[in-house]
């Protein structure tokens, strides 16, 4: 088993949450999302992002508007719907619960009485 496979799965599991967090700050263009996710080391390619955005739109969490661009064709800018905002709120609560659970598990002493290494 390779650690890289597990790391990729962990990132995939929180990708939707990260995308919603980015869009929650205001309307955003998909390539700007890609850039931010990449700079945050959330390894994402267009072939992953666009189907996910479509799925989130079809679920009623996102909306978009077309805006003219000075450097090419019109661009699609995404925003959260009210349903998307509530969905994100629930994900934030879940994230805090998961982070707390992991913290508790990692801080529990070993059988020999020493705490696990914090990294």
Beta strands, then each sheet from edge to edge (+ up, - down):
strand 1: 28-29
strand 2: 62-69
strand 3: 72-80
sheet 1: 1+ 3- 2+
end
